[in-house]
């Protein structure tokens, strides 16, 4: 969906998470008025024509309320996207671009960011605009957050993350308003009433099918399906609610602002079991202070330790799909351990 306006910089409350059909398409530019000064009108049209070839600058210099861009610098955008900071007389904007992928990926990210932002719990960058680039690809413009010198306080991160999980529950079940991506892997978020069904089909099952298609690995697929068919006892006694999850919480997506408050970014949001948020803990650096603070707000459920590796498994399988067989042994080890535990 090209040229989708996510948020007016002057009206930060106008965007709410919604199905893609509810996003409003903005008219590009109203017809120019006739001018008594033809040269001025021609000049104005020339400027607008120039802007129309760069939708990022166009948004910043119109809806972004800037009158001039004072500098553009490249910053880390990960292995999938490019990222820049646009500095203007109206403040700074963070922009990510992808020359190969259409706007659906950034639309999903924007919906996730706004859903988390609306919980008024943990700080996330506010999304402003998603659109298509003139030649190919897409972009997202969002709030620029100046990071502090460290990743922040683990205790504060745990508490604020738990506050987000507690504040945002879905009455639609488990899933999200749109499908999105985990890294560059599609993440299916079809609303499902039952968590175990959702996690079995749209998380573990989907990744196992991709592995079979890409690598022909029938052994891990067959064992993974055995685990899926026998994992119900792992959830005995647990009270499961559809909480809003960041979905891809590893160290590269965690920071702090200049006040030391935690910041999380680059989400793969959906509503799921809160424990699934810890699925990337193997490269997130969560310590005792993090978990202690988290469980003070969201109490630990019976069987938490038994389920922990089940949620790691989704991300190990995804890394197998993304980066190859170097992650196969970790995923297979988890599957084998559960099959022994469950005597399956």
C-alpha positions as CSV (number, residue, x, y, z in Angstrom):
1,X,0.0,0.0,0.0
2,X,1.9,3.0,-1.3
3,X,2.0,6.4,0.4
4,X,0.3,5.5,3.6
5,X,0.2,8.3,6.1
6,X,0.7,6.8,9.6
7,X,0.8,9.9,11.7
8,X,0.7,13.6,11.3
9,X,3.6,15.2,13.1
10,X,1.2,17.9,14.3
11,X,-1.4,15.4,15.5
12,X,0.4,12.5,17.3
13,X,-2.8,10.9,18.5
14,X,-4.4,10.3,15.1
15,X,-2.9,6.9,14.3
16,X,-4.1,3.8,16.0
17,X,-3.3,0.1,15.3
18,X,-5.8,-1.1,12.8
19,X,-6.2,-3.5,9.9
20,X,-4.5,-2.4,6.8
21,X,-7.9,-1.5,5.2
22,X,-8.4,1.3,7.8
23,X,-5.2,3.1,7.0
24,X,-5.9,6.4,5.2
25,X,-4.5,7.2,1.8
26,X,-3.5,10.8,1.6
27,X,-4.0,12.8,-1.6
28,X,-0.5,13.7,-2.8
29,X,-1.0,17.4,-3.4
30,X,-4.1,19.6,-3.9
31,X,-4.3,21.3,-7.3
32,X,-2.3,24.6,-7.2
33,X,-4.2,27.8,-7.1
34,X,-3.9,30.3,-9.9
35,X,-1.5,33.1,-9.0
36,X,-1.3,36.7,-10.1
37,X,2.5,36.2,-10.2
38,X,3.2,33.5,-12.8
39,X,6.9,33.4,-12.1
40,X,6.2,32.7,-8.4
41,X,3.7,30.0,-9.2
42,X,6.1,28.4,-11.7
43,X,8.9,28.5,-9.0
44,X,6.5,26.9,-6.5
45,X,5.5,24.2,-8.9
46,X,9.2,23.5,-9.7
47,X,10.0,23.0,-6.0
48,X,7.0,20.7,-5.6
49,X,8.0,18.7,-8.6
50,X,11.5,18.3,-7.2
51,X,10.1,17.2,-3.9
52,X,7.8,14.7,-5.5
53,X,10.8,12.7,-6.6
54,X,11.9,12.3,-3.0
55,X,8.9,11.3,-0.8
56,X,11.1,11.3,2.3
57,X,12.1,14.9,1.9
58,X,8.6,15.8,0.8
59,X,7.1,14.5,4.0
60,X,9.7,16.1,6.2
61,X,9.3,19.5,4.5
62,X,5.5,19.4,4.6
63,X,3.8,17.3,7.2
64,X,7.1,17.1,9.2
65,X,6.8,20.9,9.7
66,X,10.5,21.5,8.7
67,X,11.5,24.3,6.5
68,X,15.0,23.1,5.8
69,X,17.0,19.9,6.1
70,X,20.4,20.7,7.7
71,X,22.1,17.4,7.4
72,X,21.6,13.7,6.6
73,X,23.9,11.0,8.1
74,X,24.0,7.3,7.8
75,X,23.5,5.2,11.0
76,X,23.2,1.5,11.7
77,X,20.2,-0.1,10.1
78,X,21.0,-3.7,10.6
79,X,21.6,-6.3,7.8
80,X,18.3,-5.8,6.1
81,X,17.7,-2.0,5.8
82,X,19.6,1.2,5.4
83,X,19.1,3.9,8.0
84,X,19.7,7.7,8.1
85,X,19.2,10.5,10.5
86,X,17.6,13.6,8.9
87,X,18.4,16.7,10.9
88,X,16.1,19.7,10.4
89,X,15.1,23.0,11.9
90,X,12.0,21.1,13.3
91,X,14.1,18.4,15.0
92,X,15.6,15.1,13.8
93,X,13.9,12.2,12.1
94,X,15.0,8.6,11.8
95,X,14.5,7.0,8.4
96,X,14.8,3.4,7.3
97,X,14.8,2.4,3.6
98,X,14.8,-0.9,1.8
99,X,15.4,-0.8,-2.0
100,X,14.1,-4.4,-2.6
101,X,11.0,-4.8,-0.4
102,X,7.6,-3.1,-0.7
103,X,6.0,-1.1,2.1
104,X,4.2,-4.0,3.8
105,X,7.2,-4.8,6.0
106,X,7.4,-1.3,7.3
107,X,3.6,-1.1,7.7
108,X,3.8,-4.0,10.0
109,X,6.6,-2.4,11.9
110,X,4.8,0.9,12.2
111,X,1.6,-0.8,13.5
112,X,3.7,-2.6,16.1
113,X,5.6,0.5,17.2
114,X,2.3,2.5,17.6
115,X,0.6,-0.3,19.5
116,X,3.6,-0.4,22.0
117,X,3.7,3.4,22.1
118,X,0.0,3.6,23.1
119,X,0.6,1.5,26.2
120,X,2.5,4.4,27.8
121,X,4.9,2.0,29.4
122,X,8.2,1.5,27.7
123,X,9.7,4.0,25.3
124,X,9.6,3.2,21.6
125,X,10.1,5.5,18.6
126,X,6.8,6.9,17.3
127,X,6.2,6.1,13.6
128,X,5.1,8.9,11.3
129,X,5.0,7.7,7.7
130,X,5.4,4.7,5.5
131,X,5.6,4.9,1.7
132,X,7.1,3.6,-1.5
133,X,10.3,4.9,-3.1
134,X,10.1,6.3,-6.6
135,X,12.2,3.6,-8.3
136,X,11.7,0.5,-6.0
137,X,11.5,-0.3,-2.4
138,X,10.0,1.5,0.6
139,X,10.7,3.7,3.6
140,X,9.6,4.5,7.1
141,X,10.0,7.8,8.9
142,X,9.8,7.8,12.7
143,X,10.8,9.7,15.8
144,X,14.6,10.0,16.3
145,X,15.6,9.0,19.8
146,X,19.1,10.0,21.0
147,X,20.6,7.0,22.7
148,X,22.5,7.1,25.9
149,X,25.9,5.5,26.5
150,X,24.6,2.2,27.8
151,X,21.7,-0.2,27.3
152,X,20.2,1.1,30.5
153,X,19.1,-0.5,33.8
154,X,18.1,-4.1,33.6
155,X,15.7,-3.7,36.5
156,X,13.9,-0.8,34.7
157,X,13.8,-2.8,31.5
158,X,12.2,-5.8,33.1
159,X,9.6,-3.7,35.0
160,X,8.6,-1.6,32.0
161,X,8.4,-4.6,29.6
162,X,6.1,-6.3,32.1
163,X,4.0,-3.1,32.3
164,X,3.6,-3.2,28.6
165,X,2.5,-6.9,28.7
166,X,0.1,-6.1,31.5
167,X,-1.4,-3.1,29.8
168,X,-2.1,-4.4,26.3
169,X,-4.3,-7.4,25.9
170,X,-6.3,-8.4,22.8
171,X,-9.9,-9.4,22.7
172,X,-9.3,-11.0,19.3
173,X,-7.1,-13.8,20.6
174,X,-3.6,-14.5,19.5
175,X,-2.1,-12.8,16.4
176,X,-1.9,-9.3,15.1
177,X,-3.6,-6.9,12.7
178,X,-1.3,-7.8,9.9
179,X,1.3,-10.3,9.1
180,X,4.8,-9.0,9.6
181,X,8.4,-10.2,9.5
182,X,10.9,-11.7,12.0
183,X,14.2,-10.5,10.5
184,X,13.3,-11.0,6.8
185,X,11.3,-14.2,7.4
186,X,7.5,-13.8,7.1
187,X,5.6,-14.0,10.4
188,X,2.0,-15.2,10.1
189,X,-0.3,-13.5,12.6
190,X,-3.7,-14.9,11.7
191,X,-6.0,-14.4,14.7
192,X,-6.4,-17.7,16.6
193,X,-8.4,-18.3,19.8
194,X,-6.1,-20.9,21.3
195,X,-2.4,-20.1,22.1
196,X,-1.1,-23.6,21.7
197,X,-2.7,-23.9,18.3
198,X,-1.3,-20.5,17.3
199,X,2.2,-21.3,18.4
200,X,2.1,-24.7,16.9
201,X,0.9,-23.7,13.5
202,X,2.1,-20.1,13.0
203,X,5.4,-20.2,14.8
204,X,7.0,-23.7,15.1
205,X,5.1,-25.3,12.3
206,X,5.7,-22.5,9.8
207,X,9.4,-22.4,10.5
208,X,9.7,-26.2,10.2
209,X,8.0,-26.0,6.8
210,X,10.3,-23.3,5.6
211,X,13.3,-25.4,6.6
212,X,12.0,-28.3,4.7
213,X,11.5,-26.2,1.6
214,X,14.9,-24.5,1.8
215,X,17.1,-27.2,3.1
216,X,15.2,-30.5,2.6
217,X,15.7,-31.3,6.2
218,X,13.1,-33.9,6.8
219,X,14.7,-35.1,10.1
220,X,14.2,-31.9,12.0
221,X,10.7,-31.5,10.5
222,X,9.5,-34.9,11.6
223,X,10.9,-34.5,15.1
224,X,9.6,-31.0,15.3
225,X,6.1,-32.2,14.4
226,X,6.3,-34.9,17.1
227,X,7.1,-32.2,19.6
228,X,4.2,-30.0,18.4
229,X,1.8,-33.0,18.7
230,X,2.9,-33.7,22.3
231,X,3.6,-30.4,23.9
232,X,0.3,-29.8,25.7
233,X,1.6,-31.0,29.1
234,X,4.1,-28.2,29.1
235,X,1.3,-25.7,29.7
236,X,-0.5,-27.4,32.6
237,X,-1.4,-24.9,35.3
238,X,-0.4,-21.9,33.3
239,X,-2.8,-18.9,32.8
240,X,-2.2,-17.7,29.3
241,X,-3.4,-14.3,28.0
242,X,-2.8,-12.6,24.7
243,X,-0.3,-9.9,25.7
244,X,1.3,-7.4,23.2
245,X,4.8,-8.7,22.6
246,X,7.7,-6.9,21.0
247,X,8.5,-10.2,19.4
248,X,12.2,-9.9,18.6
249,X,13.8,-8.7,21.8
250,X,17.5,-9.2,21.5
251,X,20.4,-6.9,22.5
252,X,20.5,-5.1,19.1
253,X,16.9,-4.0,19.7
254,X,17.4,-2.7,23.2
255,X,18.9,0.6,24.2
256,X,18.3,3.5,26.5
257,X,17.7,7.2,26.0
258,X,19.9,10.0,27.3
259,X,17.9,9.9,30.6
260,X,18.8,6.2,31.0
261,X,15.3,5.0,30.4
262,X,14.9,1.8,28.4
263,X,14.1,2.0,24.7
264,X,13.1,-0.9,22.5
265,X,12.8,-0.8,18.7
266,X,12.6,-2.9,15.5
267,X,9.7,-5.0,16.7
268,X,8.0,-8.1,15.2
269,X,4.8,-7.5,17.3
270,X,1.9,-9.8,17.9
271,X,-0.3,-10.7,20.8
272,X,0.9,-13.9,22.5
273,X,1.9,-15.6,25.7
274,X,4.1,-13.2,27.6
275,X,6.8,-15.8,28.2
276,X,7.4,-16.0,24.4
277,X,9.0,-12.5,24.7
278,X,12.0,-14.2,26.2
279,X,12.6,-16.3,23.1
280,X,15.7,-14.3,22.1
281,X,17.1,-14.3,25.7
282,X,20.1,-16.3,24.4
283,X,21.4,-13.1,22.8
284,X,19.6,-10.5,24.9
285,X,21.7,-10.5,28.1
286,X,18.8,-10.7,30.5
287,X,20.0,-11.1,34.0
288,X,18.6,-11.8,37.5
289,X,17.6,-8.1,38.0
290,X,15.6,-8.1,34.8
291,X,13.6,-11.2,35.7
292,X,13.1,-10.2,39.3
293,X,11.6,-6.9,38.3
294,X,9.6,-8.4,35.5
295,X,8.0,-11.1,37.7
296,X,7.0,-8.5,40.3
297,X,4.6,-7.0,37.8
298,X,3.8,-10.2,35.8
299,X,4.0,-13.1,38.2
300,X,5.8,-16.2,37.1
301,X,3.5,-19.0,35.9
302,X,3.7,-22.6,36.9
303,X,6.0,-24.5,34.5
304,X,7.9,-21.4,33.3
305,X,11.3,-23.2,33.4
306,X,9.9,-26.2,31.4
307,X,8.6,-23.9,28.7
308,X,11.6,-21.6,28.4
309,X,13.4,-23.6,25.7
310,X,10.2,-24.1,23.8
311,X,10.2,-20.3,23.1
312,X,13.9,-20.3,22.3
313,X,13.2,-22.9,19.7
314,X,11.1,-20.6,17.4
315,X,14.1,-18.2,17.1
316,X,16.7,-20.9,16.6
317,X,14.5,-22.3,13.8
318,X,14.2,-18.8,12.3
319,X,18.0,-18.4,12.5
320,X,18.4,-21.7,10.7
321,X,16.2,-20.3,8.0
322,X,17.9,-17.0,7.8
323,X,21.6,-17.9,8.3
324,X,21.9,-21.6,7.5
325,X,22.7,-24.9,9.2
326,X,25.0,-23.4,11.9
327,X,21.9,-23.1,14.0
328,X,20.5,-26.6,13.3
329,X,22.2,-28.4,16.2
330,X,20.9,-25.9,18.8
331,X,17.3,-26.3,17.4
332,X,17.6,-30.1,17.2
333,X,19.1,-30.3,20.7
334,X,16.0,-28.5,22.1
335,X,13.6,-30.7,20.2
336,X,15.4,-33.9,21.3
337,X,15.4,-32.8,25.0
338,X,11.7,-32.2,24.9
339,X,10.9,-35.5,23.2
340,X,12.8,-37.3,26.0
341,X,11.1,-35.2,28.6
342,X,7.6,-35.8,27.2
343,X,8.5,-39.4,26.3
344,X,7.3,-38.8,22.7
